[in-house]
Amino acid sequence: MTRGRKEPPLHRLLDKTAFDTDTGCWQWTASRTPGGYGSVRMPGIANNAHRALYSLMVGPLPPNLHLDHLCRNRLCVNPDHLEPVSQAENNRRAGAARTHCKYGHEYTPDNTYRRKGRGRECRECLRTRSRERYRATRATTEVRSP
């Protein structure tokens, strides 16, 4: 490339990807957001790498839609792995794909509690929180007793 000439935006973005032959994902290899998505700085282009590549290769994203990673890989920028969906649908799919709670307990029928309006919770974590509350309450009650 000669000095002073800018490479087309699509080429600049594709230079920052690595193809994963096992999954078909185009792994973003440059900077990332704190949430784990690819990040890009280009004038007039979205800040997330997957949104930028999607808009350059497929077309503009409709205003009220989000891109769902069908492969569940946040660093994937392959437009074939991205589907425009509503935020509610994106959240529903992400929750359904989660197989363990944040503390590593598996969501099984015996270990899953479904709460109206709040989705599912891990029964083991609920038991742990309940025991901790009981101990904390009991400790403050014992201190106050004459």
C-alpha positions as CSV (number, residue, x, y, z in Angstrom):
1,M,0.0,0.0,0.0
2,T,1.3,3.4,-0.9
3,R,1.6,6.2,1.6
4,G,-1.4,8.5,1.9
5,R,-3.9,6.1,0.4
6,K,-6.4,4.5,2.6
7,E,-7.4,0.9,2.3
8,P,-11.2,0.4,1.9
9,P,-13.0,-0.1,5.2
10,L,-14.1,-3.7,4.4
11,H,-10.4,-4.7,3.7
12,R,-9.3,-3.0,6.9
13,L,-11.9,-4.9,8.9
14,L,-11.2,-8.3,7.2
15,D,-7.5,-7.9,7.9
16,K,-8.3,-8.0,11.6
17,T,-10.1,-11.4,11.5
18,A,-8.9,-15.0,11.6
19,F,-10.9,-17.8,10.1
20,D,-11.7,-20.8,12.4
21,T,-12.1,-23.9,10.2
22,D,-13.8,-25.9,12.9
23,T,-16.7,-23.5,13.5
24,G,-16.7,-21.3,10.4
25,C,-16.4,-18.2,12.7
26,W,-14.4,-15.2,11.6
27,Q,-12.6,-14.4,14.9
28,W,-12.0,-10.7,15.6
29,T,-8.3,-10.4,16.5
30,A,-8.1,-6.6,17.2
31,S,-9.4,-4.6,20.2
32,R,-12.4,-5.6,22.3
33,T,-15.1,-4.0,24.3
34,P,-15.3,-4.7,28.1
35,G,-18.3,-7.0,27.2
36,G,-16.1,-9.2,25.0
37,Y,-17.2,-7.9,21.5
38,G,-14.9,-6.8,18.8
39,S,-14.4,-3.0,18.8
40,V,-13.5,-0.8,15.8
41,R,-13.0,2.9,15.3
42,M,-14.0,4.1,11.8
43,P,-15.8,7.3,10.9
44,G,-19.4,6.7,10.0
45,I,-19.3,3.0,11.0
46,A,-20.7,1.4,14.1
47,N,-18.4,0.8,17.1
48,N,-18.9,-3.0,17.3
49,A,-16.9,-5.0,14.8
50,H,-19.7,-7.4,14.0
51,R,-22.2,-4.6,13.4
52,A,-19.6,-2.8,11.2
53,L,-18.9,-5.8,9.0
54,Y,-22.6,-6.7,8.8
55,S,-23.5,-3.2,7.6
56,L,-20.6,-3.3,5.0
57,M,-21.3,-6.8,3.7
58,V,-25.1,-7.2,4.0
59,G,-26.5,-3.7,4.4
60,P,-27.7,-1.3,7.1
61,L,-29.2,-2.9,10.2
62,P,-32.9,-1.9,10.8
63,P,-33.1,0.7,13.6
64,N,-34.9,-1.4,16.3
65,L,-33.0,-4.6,15.8
66,H,-29.9,-6.2,17.3
67,L,-27.6,-8.7,15.8
68,D,-27.8,-12.1,17.4
69,H,-24.7,-14.3,17.3
70,L,-26.2,-17.7,16.2
71,C,-22.8,-19.3,17.0
72,R,-22.9,-17.8,20.5
73,N,-19.3,-16.4,19.9
74,R,-19.1,-12.7,20.7
75,L,-15.9,-12.3,18.7
76,C,-17.4,-13.8,15.6
77,V,-17.9,-11.2,12.8
78,N,-19.1,-13.7,10.1
79,P,-22.3,-12.2,8.6
80,D,-23.7,-15.7,8.1
81,H,-23.5,-16.2,11.9
82,L,-25.5,-13.0,12.6
83,E,-29.2,-12.5,12.5
84,P,-31.1,-9.3,13.1
85,V,-33.7,-9.8,15.9
86,S,-35.5,-7.7,18.5
87,Q,-33.7,-7.1,21.9
88,A,-36.3,-9.3,23.6
89,E,-35.6,-12.2,21.3
90,N,-31.8,-11.7,21.6
91,N,-32.1,-11.8,25.4
92,R,-34.4,-14.9,25.3
93,R,-31.9,-16.8,23.1
94,A,-29.0,-15.8,25.2
95,G,-30.7,-17.1,28.4
96,A,-31.7,-20.3,26.7
97,A,-28.1,-21.0,25.6
98,R,-26.9,-20.6,29.2
99,T,-26.4,-24.1,30.7
100,H,-24.8,-23.1,34.1
101,C,-25.4,-20.3,36.6
102,K,-22.6,-17.7,37.1
103,Y,-21.2,-19.9,40.0
104,G,-20.9,-23.0,37.8
105,H,-24.0,-25.0,38.9
106,E,-25.7,-26.7,36.0
107,Y,-29.3,-25.8,35.2
108,T,-31.1,-29.2,35.5
109,P,-34.8,-29.7,36.2
110,D,-34.0,-30.5,39.8
111,N,-31.6,-27.5,40.3
112,T,-33.7,-24.9,38.4
113,Y,-36.3,-22.6,40.0
114,R,-38.5,-20.6,37.6
115,R,-39.7,-17.3,39.0
116,K,-42.4,-15.3,37.3
117,G,-41.0,-12.3,35.4
118,R,-37.4,-13.1,36.5
119,G,-36.6,-16.2,34.5
120,R,-34.8,-19.1,36.1
121,E,-32.6,-19.3,39.1
122,C,-30.2,-21.9,40.4
123,R,-31.7,-23.7,43.5
124,E,-28.2,-24.3,45.0
125,C,-27.4,-20.6,44.9
126,L,-30.8,-19.8,46.4
127,R,-30.1,-22.2,49.3
128,T,-26.6,-20.7,49.8
129,R,-28.0,-17.1,49.9
130,S,-30.8,-18.3,52.3
131,R,-28.2,-19.9,54.7
132,E,-26.1,-16.8,54.6
133,R,-29.0,-14.5,55.4
134,Y,-30.0,-16.8,58.3
135,R,-26.5,-16.8,59.8
136,A,-26.2,-13.0,59.4
137,T,-29.6,-12.5,61.1
138,R,-28.8,-15.0,63.9
139,A,-25.4,-13.4,64.5
140,T,-27.0,-9.9,65.0
141,T,-29.7,-11.4,67.2
142,E,-27.2,-13.2,69.5
143,V,-25.2,-10.0,69.9
144,R,-28.3,-8.1,71.1
145,S,-29.4,-10.8,73.6
146,P,-28.7,-9.9,77.2
